[in-house]
């Protein structure tokens, strides 16, 4: 059985599991008062090359919703791509935590917000009119929910447009490490140097057990998050276990090596299926997600042969590799799909 339903089905990276065990020794202050959480803050400042504040949380949904609540208002409008995770698969968590802000989906090729779409939406937003939801934020999913990657220049162009209108920029970085590997840029170049104000830093999809984080590059946003995280029930009492995972995740570039393994496995699958009759790529393969289009009979046979995946609308399936997906498993996936298509 080859399970490529999601990178969430993978286990915990051994380095992170060891870090949890080490953090279990002795005692430590709760609610972020421990030395590991302080060390995590310093480690992230080194990684991102600037001062910042970090708020460990147990899920990406919490990170996204709380980060956006800190930069929006109940009467606010938050722009995202129509395929964005916050819009389609988080059960209106952002609307709940903001107290009613609207998510306004935009189009764009490659499942990325097109700059003209954002400019047009802001021009027609009715800024200052009490009858209209007021633009507050732009959220960018990195990598996108269809596995494509915003390059730093694209992030910068969207951020500049947002900032000119007084909006803040959030990045949903659930697969940020995969995007960094794909683009070859640094964390700083992908985020605050390109105009990102607050980041949801994902680790759970890439080897952690239950650790994501909100990274605030702006002191004002950090001040807001101290209250929002507490009020929202997202200040874990034993935060040291989350911080320990995140420290190990960043240590010696581990997060990028884990992501590179996952990306490489996806690239192997995409290359192996090139030219196979009856199966076509439904989106470019840039990170660890492969979207395939084909006949339902083909995909049903692949399931019978032992391949697990998620179905998407319009005859599309999604395969997601992880840091645990080796070359042999990727090649076996290709073999199953070739047999199914034949």
C-alpha beads as a LAMMPS data file, in Angstrom:
LAMMPS data file: protein, C-alpha beads

342 atoms
341 bonds

1 atom types
1 bond types

-500.0 500.0 xlo xhi
-500.0 500.0 ylo yhi
-500.0 500.0 zlo zhi

Masses

1 110.0

Atoms # bond

1 1 1 0.000 0.000 0.000
2 1 1 1.364 3.403 -1.021
3 1 1 -0.338 6.201 0.889
4 1 1 -0.098 9.562 -0.878
5 1 1 -3.355 11.035 0.361
6 1 1 -1.535 13.871 2.140
7 1 1 1.771 14.797 3.749
8 1 1 -0.232 14.760 6.989
9 1 1 -0.331 10.944 6.868
10 1 1 3.433 10.759 7.415
11 1 1 5.046 10.141 10.776
12 1 1 7.272 12.418 12.835
13 1 1 10.817 13.130 11.703
14 1 1 13.207 11.268 14.073
15 1 1 15.037 14.484 14.963
16 1 1 11.807 16.099 16.112
17 1 1 10.692 13.014 18.020
18 1 1 14.031 13.037 19.844
19 1 1 13.565 16.734 20.642
20 1 1 10.179 15.983 22.242
21 1 1 11.749 13.275 24.398
22 1 1 14.522 15.619 25.515
23 1 1 12.007 18.336 26.373
24 1 1 10.222 15.802 28.575
25 1 1 13.125 15.745 31.021
26 1 1 12.748 17.881 34.115
27 1 1 10.314 20.756 34.551
28 1 1 9.701 24.054 32.771
29 1 1 7.444 27.066 33.079
30 1 1 4.212 26.880 31.129
31 1 1 2.489 29.091 28.568
32 1 1 5.696 30.072 26.771
33 1 1 7.702 31.046 29.824
34 1 1 10.190 28.226 29.230
35 1 1 13.716 28.575 27.912
36 1 1 13.003 26.596 24.740
37 1 1 10.382 29.073 23.552
38 1 1 12.851 31.892 24.140
39 1 1 15.466 29.951 22.188
40 1 1 12.982 29.392 19.363
41 1 1 12.464 33.145 19.090
42 1 1 16.201 33.705 18.766
43 1 1 16.557 30.858 16.286
44 1 1 13.833 32.284 14.064
45 1 1 15.414 35.724 14.219
46 1 1 18.605 34.169 12.859
47 1 1 16.750 32.216 10.175
48 1 1 14.723 35.193 8.962
49 1 1 17.491 37.755 9.487
50 1 1 15.468 40.253 11.509
51 1 1 13.683 40.951 14.768
52 1 1 10.332 39.177 15.113
53 1 1 7.957 37.508 17.542
54 1 1 6.752 33.917 17.382
55 1 1 3.570 32.305 18.700
56 1 1 3.617 28.472 18.561
57 1 1 0.207 26.915 17.906
58 1 1 -0.987 23.370 17.295
59 1 1 -2.497 23.761 13.822
60 1 1 -2.255 25.692 10.595
61 1 1 -5.906 26.661 10.834
62 1 1 -5.242 28.361 14.164
63 1 1 -2.177 30.109 12.756
64 1 1 -4.069 31.424 9.741
65 1 1 -7.207 32.519 11.545
66 1 1 -5.416 34.237 14.419
67 1 1 -2.862 35.930 12.171
68 1 1 -5.606 37.308 9.938
69 1 1 -7.671 38.383 12.946
70 1 1 -4.691 40.430 14.114
71 1 1 -4.571 42.412 10.858
72 1 1 -8.261 42.735 10.061
73 1 1 -11.449 44.053 11.624
74 1 1 -14.965 42.606 11.958
75 1 1 -16.048 44.860 9.072
76 1 1 -12.934 44.079 7.063
77 1 1 -12.326 42.400 3.723
78 1 1 -9.527 39.883 3.230
79 1 1 -8.439 39.069 -0.323
80 1 1 -7.211 35.587 -1.214
81 1 1 -7.102 33.331 -4.260
82 1 1 -10.301 31.442 -4.983
83 1 1 -8.455 28.141 -4.392
84 1 1 -6.949 29.244 -1.056
85 1 1 -7.049 26.959 1.951
86 1 1 -8.527 29.647 4.207
87 1 1 -11.424 30.035 1.786
88 1 1 -12.244 26.407 1.016
89 1 1 -11.158 24.067 3.804
90 1 1 -11.025 25.805 7.179
91 1 1 -14.749 25.924 7.991
92 1 1 -14.906 29.745 8.149
93 1 1 -12.305 29.840 10.941
94 1 1 -11.000 33.189 9.704
95 1 1 -14.480 34.695 9.683
96 1 1 -15.025 33.370 13.221
97 1 1 -11.780 34.648 14.739
98 1 1 -12.033 38.040 13.019
99 1 1 -15.591 38.462 14.265
100 1 1 -17.087 38.677 10.795
101 1 1 -14.532 39.819 8.223
102 1 1 -15.306 38.760 4.638
103 1 1 -13.015 36.576 2.559
104 1 1 -13.099 37.887 -1.012
105 1 1 -11.683 35.350 -3.489
106 1 1 -9.748 36.531 -6.551
107 1 1 -8.643 34.759 -9.699
108 1 1 -5.256 34.304 -11.243
109 1 1 -3.324 31.810 -13.352
110 1 1 -1.432 29.069 -11.592
111 1 1 -3.729 29.398 -8.574
112 1 1 -1.923 32.595 -7.588
113 1 1 -3.566 36.002 -7.169
114 1 1 -3.080 37.993 -10.366
115 1 1 -1.840 41.518 -9.716
116 1 1 -4.442 43.126 -12.039
117 1 1 -7.190 41.233 -10.172
118 1 1 -6.047 42.679 -6.857
119 1 1 -5.655 46.188 -8.275
120 1 1 -9.134 46.067 -9.795
121 1 1 -10.703 44.736 -6.588
122 1 1 -9.120 47.492 -4.505
123 1 1 -10.121 50.176 -7.000
124 1 1 -13.743 49.051 -6.728
125 1 1 -13.724 48.327 -2.982
126 1 1 -15.472 51.495 -1.848
127 1 1 -12.769 52.401 0.622
128 1 1 -14.212 54.694 3.289
129 1 1 -17.846 53.890 2.490
130 1 1 -19.645 52.537 5.573
131 1 1 -21.880 50.429 3.327
132 1 1 -18.927 48.291 2.223
133 1 1 -16.579 45.881 3.960
134 1 1 -13.265 47.723 4.222
135 1 1 -10.139 46.141 2.707
136 1 1 -7.778 45.072 5.488
137 1 1 -5.539 42.267 4.292
138 1 1 -4.248 40.072 1.489
139 1 1 -3.491 36.407 2.165
140 1 1 -1.069 34.445 -0.041
141 1 1 -0.904 30.642 0.147
142 1 1 2.677 29.387 -0.192
143 1 1 2.872 26.923 -1.818
144 1 1 -0.642 27.212 -3.262
145 1 1 -3.253 24.547 -2.769
146 1 1 -2.421 23.270 -6.244
147 1 1 1.310 23.086 -5.620
148 1 1 2.441 26.222 -7.427
149 1 1 4.866 28.727 -5.936
150 1 1 4.820 32.510 -5.666
151 1 1 8.271 33.859 -6.513
152 1 1 9.606 36.698 -4.331
153 1 1 9.032 39.231 -7.111
154 1 1 5.357 38.200 -7.295
155 1 1 4.972 38.479 -3.521
156 1 1 6.633 41.889 -3.580
157 1 1 4.403 43.235 -6.348
158 1 1 1.226 42.125 -4.560
159 1 1 2.526 43.415 -1.219
160 1 1 3.373 46.834 -2.622
161 1 1 -0.115 47.170 -4.075
162 1 1 -1.659 46.129 -0.758
163 1 1 0.530 48.433 1.322
164 1 1 -0.225 51.438 -0.878
165 1 1 -3.883 50.998 0.076
166 1 1 -3.115 50.462 3.762
167 1 1 -3.626 46.681 3.748
168 1 1 -1.426 44.153 5.579
169 1 1 -0.084 40.990 3.954
170 1 1 -0.365 37.489 5.427
171 1 1 1.347 34.402 4.067
172 1 1 -0.116 30.950 4.708
173 1 1 3.169 29.038 4.761
174 1 1 1.879 25.557 5.505
175 1 1 4.346 24.297 2.868
176 1 1 6.767 27.213 3.039
177 1 1 9.808 24.927 3.234
178 1 1 8.780 23.169 0.016
179 1 1 8.333 26.539 -1.689
180 1 1 11.740 27.748 -0.501
181 1 1 13.426 24.648 -1.898
182 1 1 11.572 25.038 -5.200
183 1 1 12.443 28.718 -5.587
184 1 1 15.976 28.623 -4.202
185 1 1 15.509 31.790 -2.145
186 1 1 15.971 32.493 1.556
187 1 1 13.184 32.732 4.156
188 1 1 13.791 36.483 4.399
189 1 1 13.575 36.971 0.628
190 1 1 10.301 35.056 0.474
191 1 1 8.634 36.852 3.375
192 1 1 9.333 40.215 5.017
193 1 1 11.757 41.496 2.397
194 1 1 9.003 40.939 -0.151
195 1 1 6.478 42.751 2.045
196 1 1 4.899 40.003 4.177
197 1 1 3.767 41.352 7.560
198 1 1 2.789 38.118 9.289
199 1 1 3.489 34.473 8.447
200 1 1 1.822 31.177 9.302
201 1 1 4.870 28.916 9.500
202 1 1 3.982 25.291 8.882
203 1 1 5.905 22.308 10.231
204 1 1 3.301 19.596 10.804
205 1 1 3.090 18.667 7.109
206 1 1 6.870 18.416 6.972
207 1 1 7.843 16.223 9.909
208 1 1 6.437 17.771 13.099
209 1 1 3.885 16.098 15.354
210 1 1 1.659 19.071 16.214
211 1 1 3.639 22.270 15.794
212 1 1 3.015 25.297 13.596
213 1 1 3.650 28.937 14.459
214 1 1 2.629 32.512 13.776
215 1 1 5.643 34.674 12.973
216 1 1 4.965 38.403 13.336
217 1 1 7.432 40.720 11.602
218 1 1 5.610 43.830 12.869
219 1 1 5.621 44.736 16.604
220 1 1 2.051 46.035 16.399
221 1 1 0.810 42.721 15.045
222 1 1 2.739 40.872 17.747
223 1 1 1.110 42.998 20.447
224 1 1 -2.328 42.153 19.063
225 1 1 -1.522 38.442 18.866
226 1 1 -0.586 38.206 22.536
227 1 1 -4.211 38.844 23.389
228 1 1 -5.849 37.068 20.465
229 1 1 -3.935 33.829 21.020
230 1 1 -4.858 33.815 24.702
231 1 1 -8.501 34.686 24.104
232 1 1 -8.747 32.118 21.317
233 1 1 -7.441 29.307 23.517
234 1 1 -4.203 28.920 21.583
235 1 1 -1.522 29.392 24.213
236 1 1 -0.550 25.763 24.971
237 1 1 0.288 25.273 28.629
238 1 1 3.201 22.953 27.808
239 1 1 4.453 25.077 24.960
240 1 1 7.984 23.755 25.376
241 1 1 7.040 20.625 23.419
242 1 1 5.947 22.700 20.419
243 1 1 9.000 24.947 20.662
244 1 1 11.319 21.949 20.938
245 1 1 9.939 20.551 17.696
246 1 1 10.314 23.851 15.881
247 1 1 13.890 24.347 17.078
248 1 1 14.843 20.885 15.850
249 1 1 12.945 21.547 12.617
250 1 1 15.104 24.577 11.849
251 1 1 18.397 23.137 13.111
252 1 1 21.109 22.880 10.449
253 1 1 18.552 23.348 7.670
254 1 1 16.627 20.177 8.517
255 1 1 13.304 21.703 7.427
256 1 1 14.669 22.342 3.945
257 1 1 16.210 18.869 3.650
258 1 1 12.912 17.259 4.633
259 1 1 11.068 19.385 2.072
260 1 1 13.634 18.597 -0.617
261 1 1 13.004 14.857 -0.171
262 1 1 9.277 15.372 -0.585
263 1 1 9.728 17.632 -3.623
264 1 1 12.116 15.168 -5.238
265 1 1 9.643 12.292 -4.845
266 1 1 6.890 14.352 -6.489
267 1 1 9.218 15.275 -9.352
268 1 1 10.029 11.585 -9.840
269 1 1 6.333 10.771 -10.123
270 1 1 5.680 13.616 -12.563
271 1 1 8.640 12.665 -14.767
272 1 1 7.688 8.995 -14.741
273 1 1 4.165 9.715 -15.943
274 1 1 5.179 12.056 -18.762
275 1 1 3.738 10.767 -22.003
276 1 1 1.604 8.039 -20.412
277 1 1 -1.591 7.738 -22.436
278 1 1 -4.739 8.455 -20.446
279 1 1 -3.040 10.405 -17.670
280 1 1 -2.061 14.072 -17.750
281 1 1 -0.782 16.592 -15.261
282 1 1 -3.547 18.942 -14.161
283 1 1 -1.110 21.501 -12.678
284 1 1 2.629 22.150 -12.786
285 1 1 4.597 20.114 -10.241
286 1 1 6.744 22.568 -8.291
287 1 1 6.616 21.202 -4.758
288 1 1 5.335 17.936 -3.242
289 1 1 1.868 17.846 -4.792
290 1 1 0.960 16.082 -8.030
291 1 1 -2.445 16.645 -9.616
292 1 1 -3.458 14.169 -12.310
293 1 1 -6.384 14.100 -14.705
294 1 1 -7.708 10.892 -16.210
295 1 1 -10.556 8.401 -16.433
296 1 1 -12.286 7.279 -13.263
297 1 1 -11.726 3.665 -14.308
298 1 1 -7.963 4.276 -14.360
299 1 1 -7.915 5.726 -10.876
300 1 1 -10.199 3.001 -9.507
301 1 1 -7.773 0.374 -10.809
302 1 1 -4.881 2.255 -9.213
303 1 1 -6.697 2.035 -5.884
304 1 1 -7.190 -1.679 -6.350
305 1 1 -3.465 -2.012 -7.007
306 1 1 -2.672 -0.331 -3.677
307 1 1 -2.359 3.427 -4.294
308 1 1 -4.118 5.769 -1.861
309 1 1 -4.936 9.339 -2.937
310 1 1 -7.609 12.020 -2.728
311 1 1 -10.105 12.662 -5.493
312 1 1 -10.758 16.190 -6.698
313 1 1 -13.566 17.472 -8.946
314 1 1 -13.587 17.043 -12.729
315 1 1 -11.741 13.748 -12.965
316 1 1 -8.692 14.919 -11.003
317 1 1 -6.771 13.223 -8.208
318 1 1 -4.130 14.597 -5.847
319 1 1 -0.981 12.795 -4.754
320 1 1 1.070 14.353 -1.956
321 1 1 4.541 13.104 -1.108
322 1 1 6.277 13.640 2.227
323 1 1 9.760 13.521 3.697
324 1 1 9.165 9.776 4.154
325 1 1 8.420 9.136 0.471
326 1 1 11.541 7.500 -0.919
327 1 1 12.598 7.074 -4.544
328 1 1 11.513 3.421 -4.562
329 1 1 8.037 4.342 -3.363
330 1 1 7.762 7.126 -5.937
331 1 1 8.755 4.727 -8.729
332 1 1 6.265 2.140 -7.430
333 1 1 3.545 4.810 -7.610
334 1 1 4.453 5.448 -11.261
335 1 1 4.347 1.718 -11.991
336 1 1 0.871 1.354 -10.445
337 1 1 -0.524 4.253 -12.457
338 1 1 1.017 2.991 -15.689
339 1 1 -0.511 -0.448 -15.112
340 1 1 -3.852 1.135 -14.264
341 1 1 -3.820 3.281 -17.389
342 1 1 -2.918 0.303 -19.576

Bonds

1 1 1 2
2 1 2 3
3 1 3 4
4 1 4 5
5 1 5 6
6 1 6 7
7 1 7 8
8 1 8 9
9 1 9 10
10 1 10 11
11 1 11 12
12 1 12 13
13 1 13 14
14 1 14 15
15 1 15 16
16 1 16 17
17 1 17 18
18 1 18 19
19 1 19 20
20 1 20 21
21 1 21 22
22 1 22 23
23 1 23 24
24 1 24 25
25 1 25 26
26 1 26 27
27 1 27 28
28 1 28 29
29 1 29 30
30 1 30 31
31 1 31 32
32 1 32 33
33 1 33 34
34 1 34 35
35 1 35 36
36 1 36 37
37 1 37 38
38 1 38 39
39 1 39 40
40 1 40 41
41 1 41 42
42 1 42 43
43 1 43 44
44 1 44 45
45 1 45 46
46 1 46 47
47 1 47 48
48 1 48 49
49 1 49 50
50 1 50 51
51 1 51 52
52 1 52 53
53 1 53 54
54 1 54 55
55 1 55 56
56 1 56 57
57 1 57 58
58 1 58 59
59 1 59 60
60 1 60 61
61 1 61 62
62 1 62 63
63 1 63 64
64 1 64 65
65 1 65 66
66 1 66 67
67 1 67 68
68 1 68 69
69 1 69 70
70 1 70 71
71 1 71 72
72 1 72 73
73 1 73 74
74 1 74 75
75 1 75 76
76 1 76 77
77 1 77 78
78 1 78 79
79 1 79 80
80 1 80 81
81 1 81 82
82 1 82 83
83 1 83 84
84 1 84 85
85 1 85 86
86 1 86 87
87 1 87 88
88 1 88 89
89 1 89 90
90 1 90 91
91 1 91 92
92 1 92 93
93 1 93 94
94 1 94 95
95 1 95 96
96 1 96 97
97 1 97 98
98 1 98 99
99 1 99 100
100 1 100 101
101 1 101 102
102 1 102 103
103 1 103 104
104 1 104 105
105 1 105 106
106 1 106 107
107 1 107 108
108 1 108 109
109 1 109 110
110 1 110 111
111 1 111 112
112 1 112 113
113 1 113 114
114 1 114 115
115 1 115 116
116 1 116 117
117 1 117 118
118 1 118 119
119 1 119 120
120 1 120 121
121 1 121 122
122 1 122 123
123 1 123 124
124 1 124 125
125 1 125 126
126 1 126 127
127 1 127 128
128 1 128 129
129 1 129 130
130 1 130 131
131 1 131 132
132 1 132 133
133 1 133 134
134 1 134 135
135 1 135 136
136 1 136 137
137 1 137 138
138 1 138 139
139 1 139 140
140 1 140 141
141 1 141 142
142 1 142 143
143 1 143 144
144 1 144 145
145 1 145 146
146 1 146 147
147 1 147 148
148 1 148 149
149 1 149 150
150 1 150 151
151 1 151 152
152 1 152 153
153 1 153 154
154 1 154 155
155 1 155 156
156 1 156 157
157 1 157 158
158 1 158 159
159 1 159 160
160 1 160 161
161 1 161 162
162 1 162 163
163 1 163 164
164 1 164 165
165 1 165 166
166 1 166 167
167 1 167 168
168 1 168 169
169 1 169 170
170 1 170 171
171 1 171 172
172 1 172 173
173 1 173 174
174 1 174 175
175 1 175 176
176 1 176 177
177 1 177 178
178 1 178 179
179 1 179 180
180 1 180 181
181 1 181 182
182 1 182 183
183 1 183 184
184 1 184 185
185 1 185 186
186 1 186 187
187 1 187 188
188 1 188 189
189 1 189 190
190 1 190 191
191 1 191 192
192 1 192 193
193 1 193 194
194 1 194 195
195 1 195 196
196 1 196 197
197 1 197 198
198 1 198 199
199 1 199 200
200 1 200 201
201 1 201 202
202 1 202 203
203 1 203 204
204 1 204 205
205 1 205 206
206 1 206 207
207 1 207 208
208 1 208 209
209 1 209 210
210 1 210 211
211 1 211 212
212 1 212 213
213 1 213 214
214 1 214 215
215 1 215 216
216 1 216 217
217 1 217 218
218 1 218 219
219 1 219 220
220 1 220 221
221 1 221 222
222 1 222 223
223 1 223 224
224 1 224 225
225 1 225 226
226 1 226 227
227 1 227 228
228 1 228 229
229 1 229 230
230 1 230 231
231 1 231 232
232 1 232 233
233 1 233 234
234 1 234 235
235 1 235 236
236 1 236 237
237 1 237 238
238 1 238 239
239 1 239 240
240 1 240 241
241 1 241 242
242 1 242 243
243 1 243 244
244 1 244 245
245 1 245 246
246 1 246 247
247 1 247 248
248 1 248 249
249 1 249 250
250 1 250 251
251 1 251 252
252 1 252 253
253 1 253 254
254 1 254 255
255 1 255 256
256 1 256 257
257 1 257 258
258 1 258 259
259 1 259 260
260 1 260 261
261 1 261 262
262 1 262 263
263 1 263 264
264 1 264 265
265 1 265 266
266 1 266 267
267 1 267 268
268 1 268 269
269 1 269 270
270 1 270 271
271 1 271 272
272 1 272 273
273 1 273 274
274 1 274 275
275 1 275 276
276 1 276 277
277 1 277 278
278 1 278 279
279 1 279 280
280 1 280 281
281 1 281 282
282 1 282 283
283 1 283 284
284 1 284 285
285 1 285 286
286 1 286 287
287 1 287 288
288 1 288 289
289 1 289 290
290 1 290 291
291 1 291 292
292 1 292 293
293 1 293 294
294 1 294 295
295 1 295 296
296 1 296 297
297 1 297 298
298 1 298 299
299 1 299 300
300 1 300 301
301 1 301 302
302 1 302 303
303 1 303 304
304 1 304 305
305 1 305 306
306 1 306 307
307 1 307 308
308 1 308 309
309 1 309 310
310 1 310 311
311 1 311 312
312 1 312 313
313 1 313 314
314 1 314 315
315 1 315 316
316 1 316 317
317 1 317 318
318 1 318 319
319 1 319 320
320 1 320 321
321 1 321 322
322 1 322 323
323 1 323 324
324 1 324 325
325 1 325 326
326 1 326 327
327 1 327 328
328 1 328 329
329 1 329 330
330 1 330 331
331 1 331 332
332 1 332 333
333 1 333 334
334 1 334 335
335 1 335 336
336 1 336 337
337 1 337 338
338 1 338 339
339 1 339 340
340 1 340 341
341 1 341 342
